[in-house]
Amino acid sequence: IEGELLKQAQIYSYYAGLYEHAKKDCEFLKIELIQCQAAAKIRARKECEDKGMKATVAVVDTFVSSDESCTEMTRQLAILNEKEGLLKGLLNSLSQRKDCLIQLSSNQRNEMQMHS
């Protein structure tokens, strides 16, 4: 059990690092997506202006929704969010495993004290 507890810390820290990188990647892509959507809104307003149309919220939103760059970034963000969620779940599992190992170790020590 003691060996498992030592390995547990290494495993947890490795996946905690991956989780933090995944969070960072998500945040950076969110920033890029916001910029992409802003640029698409500017293009939509310009296009409406050039055609003599009123750039309503609905028209601009439809333009942004149909922008391929924004759509692709949204897909990438969904994939990164999934990876982040999986890593978070793994960290929760590792935390529960640690708690179980600590309890088993404590039980083992108690049994040894009872037999001595």
C-alpha positions as CSV (number, residue, x, y, z in Angstrom):
1,I,0.0,0.0,0.0
2,E,2.9,2.4,0.8
3,G,4.3,1.9,-2.7
4,E,0.9,2.6,-4.2
5,L,0.6,5.8,-2.2
6,L,4.0,7.0,-3.5
7,K,3.0,6.2,-7.1
8,Q,-0.3,7.9,-6.5
9,A,1.3,11.3,-6.0
10,Q,3.3,11.0,-9.2
11,I,0.3,9.9,-11.2
12,Y,-1.9,12.6,-9.8
13,S,0.7,15.4,-10.5
14,Y,1.2,14.2,-14.0
15,Y,-2.5,14.3,-14.8
16,A,-3.0,17.5,-12.9
17,G,-0.4,19.1,-15.2
18,L,-2.2,17.8,-18.3
19,Y,-5.5,19.2,-16.9
20,E,-4.0,22.6,-16.4
21,H,-2.7,22.6,-19.9
22,A,-6.1,21.6,-21.2
23,K,-7.7,24.4,-19.2
24,K,-5.2,26.9,-20.7
25,D,-5.8,25.7,-24.2
26,C,-9.6,26.1,-23.7
27,E,-9.2,29.6,-22.4
28,F,-6.9,30.6,-25.3
29,L,-9.3,29.2,-27.9
30,K,-12.2,31.0,-26.2
31,I,-10.3,34.2,-26.6
32,E,-9.7,33.4,-30.3
33,L,-13.3,32.5,-30.8
34,I,-14.5,35.8,-29.3
35,Q,-12.1,37.6,-31.7
36,C,-13.3,35.6,-34.7
37,Q,-16.9,36.3,-33.8
38,A,-16.2,40.0,-33.5
39,A,-14.5,40.0,-36.9
40,A,-17.4,38.2,-38.4
41,K,-19.9,40.7,-36.9
42,I,-17.8,43.6,-38.4
43,R,-17.9,41.8,-41.8
44,A,-21.6,41.2,-41.5
45,R,-22.3,44.9,-40.8
46,K,-20.1,46.0,-43.6
47,E,-21.8,43.5,-46.0
48,C,-25.2,44.8,-44.9
49,E,-24.1,48.4,-45.3
50,D,-22.8,47.7,-48.8
51,K,-26.1,46.1,-49.8
52,G,-28.1,48.9,-48.3
53,M,-29.6,46.6,-45.7
54,K,-30.2,47.2,-42.0
55,A,-27.8,45.1,-39.9
56,T,-30.2,43.7,-37.4
57,V,-29.1,41.5,-34.5
58,A,-30.7,38.5,-36.2
59,V,-28.9,39.1,-39.5
60,V,-25.5,39.6,-37.8
61,D,-26.0,36.5,-35.6
62,T,-26.9,34.4,-38.6
63,F,-23.8,35.7,-40.4
64,V,-21.6,34.8,-37.4
65,S,-23.2,31.4,-37.0
66,S,-22.6,30.6,-40.7
67,D,-18.9,31.8,-40.6
68,E,-16.8,28.7,-41.2
69,S,-13.9,30.0,-39.1
70,C,-16.1,30.6,-36.1
71,T,-17.8,27.2,-36.6
72,E,-14.5,25.4,-36.8
73,M,-13.2,27.1,-33.7
74,T,-16.5,26.2,-31.9
75,R,-15.9,22.5,-32.8
76,Q,-12.3,22.7,-31.6
77,L,-13.5,24.2,-28.4
78,A,-16.0,21.4,-27.9
79,I,-13.2,18.9,-28.3
80,L,-10.9,20.7,-25.9
81,N,-13.7,21.0,-23.4
82,E,-14.3,17.3,-23.6
83,K,-10.6,16.6,-23.0
84,E,-10.6,19.0,-20.0
85,G,-13.7,17.3,-18.6
86,L,-12.2,13.8,-19.0
87,L,-9.0,15.0,-17.2
88,K,-11.0,16.6,-14.4
89,G,-13.0,13.3,-13.9
90,L,-9.7,11.4,-13.9
91,L,-8.3,13.7,-11.2
92,N,-11.5,13.2,-9.1
93,S,-11.0,9.4,-9.4
94,L,-7.4,9.6,-8.5
95,S,-8.3,11.7,-5.4
96,Q,-10.9,9.1,-4.4
97,R,-8.2,6.4,-4.9
98,K,-5.8,8.3,-2.7
99,D,-8.5,8.4,0.0
100,C,-9.1,4.7,-0.3
101,L,-5.4,3.9,-0.1
102,I,-5.0,6.1,3.0
103,Q,-7.9,4.3,4.7
104,L,-6.5,0.9,3.8
105,S,-3.1,1.9,5.1
106,S,-4.7,3.1,8.3
107,N,-6.7,-0.2,8.7
108,Q,-3.5,-2.2,8.0
109,R,-1.6,-0.3,10.8
110,N,-4.5,-0.8,13.2
111,E,-4.6,-4.6,12.5
112,M,-0.8,-4.8,13.1
113,Q,-1.2,-3.0,16.4
114,M,-4.0,-5.3,17.5
115,H,-1.8,-8.4,16.7
116,S,1.3,-7.2,18.5
